[in-house]
Amino acid sequence: MAPKNKGKGKDKDESSNSKSEGGKGSGGKLKPATSINVRHILCEKHSKKEEALEKLRNGAKFDEVAREMSEDKARQGGSLGWKVRGSLMQDFEKVAYELEPSTTGSPKIGEVKTSEGYHIIMVEGRK
């Protein structure tokens, strides 16, 4: 079986439209996962995404910011539930599977721009 991270060096990731905050102390050594429990905040405009990020940096809970600011129906605090590999948009999935699990009160977040808009992503669990 071929390594899952083949050809995915740090330099390549840095030049894409995605970035991660938090979780850098692990050195990218997460165990491969086949599914993740993921939440997101979707913003159509960059300025709204930045406003949501500022709220998170100031200590607001991820699920509360999702309910308040997400463009999609974030009634469950932005929860998408458990998602297996291949079930999410490729760019979104790439960022999400690189994140360490965290809590809504202290989220380790990633960002990505897709055809739907700007996503702020956090992962609550991996298996």
NUNU-286867 format. One record per residue (C-alpha): residue number from 1; x, y, z. Coordinates in pm, 1 decimal. Layout:
<atoms>
(atom NUM (X Y Z)),
...
</atoms>
This chain:
<atoms>
(atom 1 (0.0 0.0 0.0)),
(atom 2 (137.9 340.2 -100.1)),
(atom 3 (190.9 606.1 167.7)),
(atom 4 (-108.4 841.6 190.0)),
(atom 5 (106.2 1153.4 224.9)),
(atom 6 (323.6 1084.2 -78.9)),
(atom 7 (395.2 1406.7 -264.9)),
(atom 8 (231.0 1628.9 -3.3)),
(atom 9 (527.1 1823.8 131.2)),
(atom 10 (494.3 2133.5 349.9)),
(atom 11 (612.3 2371.2 74.3)),
(atom 12 (337.4 2253.9 -157.2)),
(atom 13 (70.8 2303.0 111.6)),
(atom 14 (189.6 2653.9 196.3)),
(atom 15 (143.9 2771.8 -163.7)),
(atom 16 (-218.9 2655.5 -188.3)),
(atom 17 (-530.1 2844.0 -78.9)),
(atom 18 (-533.6 2670.1 257.7)),
(atom 19 (-364.3 2710.4 592.1)),
(atom 20 (-385.0 2565.5 938.9)),
(atom 21 (-353.6 2731.2 1276.6)),
(atom 22 (-270.5 2529.7 1583.7)),
(atom 23 (-149.6 2172.8 1578.7)),
(atom 24 (190.5 2276.9 1446.1)),
(atom 25 (369.9 2137.6 1750.0)),
(atom 26 (295.9 1782.1 1638.4)),
(atom 27 (521.1 1817.1 1334.6)),
(atom 28 (247.1 1677.7 1111.8)),
(atom 29 (278.7 1327.6 1257.7)),
(atom 30 (-92.3 1246.4 1293.2)),
(atom 31 (-196.9 886.2 1254.5)),
(atom 32 (-375.6 826.6 923.7)),
(atom 33 (-752.2 845.0 971.6)),
(atom 34 (-1031.3 697.5 763.1)),
(atom 35 (-1296.4 928.2 908.4)),
(atom 36 (-1318.9 1255.4 1099.2)),
(atom 37 (-1583.1 1433.5 1306.2)),
(atom 38 (-1571.7 1780.0 1152.2)),
(atom 39 (-1726.9 2125.7 1201.2)),
(atom 40 (-1701.6 2429.6 975.9)),
(atom 41 (-1799.8 2792.1 939.2)),
(atom 42 (-1881.4 2894.7 580.4)),
(atom 43 (-1844.9 3259.7 478.1)),
(atom 44 (-1903.2 3394.4 127.5)),
(atom 45 (-1688.2 3702.7 184.4)),
(atom 46 (-1328.2 3722.1 302.9)),
(atom 47 (-1414.3 4006.5 542.6)),
(atom 48 (-1679.5 3795.6 715.7)),
(atom 49 (-1433.0 3505.3 747.3)),
(atom 50 (-1181.2 3741.2 908.0)),
(atom 51 (-1449.1 3863.8 1149.8)),
(atom 52 (-1528.2 3503.7 1248.7)),
(atom 53 (-1156.9 3427.6 1296.2)),
(atom 54 (-1120.7 3733.1 1520.2)),
(atom 55 (-1407.3 3612.5 1739.7)),
(atom 56 (-1241.1 3270.3 1768.5)),
(atom 57 (-904.2 3427.8 1855.8)),
(atom 58 (-1079.2 3630.1 2126.8)),
(atom 59 (-1207.1 3313.8 2294.3)),
(atom 60 (-1553.8 3261.1 2144.7)),
(atom 61 (-1662.7 2897.0 2111.5)),
(atom 62 (-1648.4 2753.7 1759.8)),
(atom 63 (-2008.0 2627.6 1763.2)),
(atom 64 (-2140.8 2966.4 1878.5)),
(atom 65 (-1950.9 3153.1 1605.6)),
(atom 66 (-2077.9 2899.3 1350.4)),
(atom 67 (-2440.5 2955.2 1455.1)),
(atom 68 (-2396.6 3331.8 1438.8)),
(atom 69 (-2186.3 3376.1 1124.8)),
(atom 70 (-2198.2 3070.8 897.3)),
(atom 71 (-2373.2 3116.0 561.1)),
(atom 72 (-2504.4 2759.8 561.9)),
(atom 73 (-2756.1 2617.0 805.8)),
(atom 74 (-2533.4 2590.6 1112.4)),
(atom 75 (-2807.3 2492.8 1354.7)),
(atom 76 (-2577.7 2228.1 1500.0)),
(atom 77 (-2286.6 2464.2 1550.8)),
(atom 78 (-2138.9 2392.1 1209.7)),
(atom 79 (-2124.0 2017.0 1271.5)),
(atom 80 (-2100.4 1803.8 959.3)),
(atom 81 (-2071.8 1487.2 1169.8)),
(atom 82 (-1846.5 1192.1 1089.4)),
(atom 83 (-1717.1 1202.1 731.2)),
(atom 84 (-1516.5 930.6 557.8)),
(atom 85 (-1233.5 1005.4 315.2)),
(atom 86 (-1366.0 1095.5 -27.2)),
(atom 87 (-1700.2 1230.7 97.5)),
(atom 88 (-1596.8 1598.5 117.2)),
(atom 89 (-1473.9 1852.3 -138.1)),
(atom 90 (-1109.6 1770.9 -215.7)),
(atom 91 (-954.7 2097.8 -91.2)),
(atom 92 (-1173.4 2099.5 222.1)),
(atom 93 (-1089.1 1736.2 296.5)),
(atom 94 (-714.4 1790.0 254.5)),
(atom 95 (-712.2 2062.2 521.4)),
(atom 96 (-955.1 1881.8 753.2)),
(atom 97 (-758.0 1555.5 760.5)),
(atom 98 (-438.7 1745.1 855.2)),
(atom 99 (-596.9 1899.9 1167.5)),
(atom 100 (-552.7 1762.7 1517.8)),
(atom 101 (-871.8 1695.0 1712.8)),
(atom 102 (-974.9 1978.0 1943.6)),
(atom 103 (-1275.3 2113.1 2133.2)),
(atom 104 (-1517.8 2392.0 2041.1)),
(atom 105 (-1390.5 2589.4 2341.8)),
(atom 106 (-1028.4 2571.8 2227.3)),
(atom 107 (-1035.7 2488.1 1855.6)),
(atom 108 (-735.9 2411.3 1636.5)),
(atom 109 (-853.9 2551.9 1307.7)),
(atom 110 (-774.4 2535.1 939.9)),
(atom 111 (-888.9 2755.4 654.9)),
(atom 112 (-962.5 2685.0 291.2)),
(atom 113 (-1132.5 2862.3 1.2)),
(atom 114 (-1358.2 2648.6 -218.9)),
(atom 115 (-1618.6 2718.8 -485.1)),
(atom 116 (-1870.9 2757.4 -200.4)),
(atom 117 (-1672.2 3026.9 -17.6)),
(atom 118 (-1430.0 3051.3 273.9)),
(atom 119 (-1435.2 2767.3 526.5)),
(atom 120 (-1300.2 2772.8 881.0)),
(atom 121 (-1261.5 2409.2 984.9)),
(atom 122 (-1208.4 2221.8 1310.4)),
(atom 123 (-1197.6 1848.0 1381.8)),
(atom 124 (-1340.7 1697.9 1700.4)),
(atom 125 (-1238.0 1336.9 1644.8)),
(atom 126 (-1047.6 1097.1 1417.2)),
(atom 127 (-1073.0 725.0 1360.1)),
</atoms>
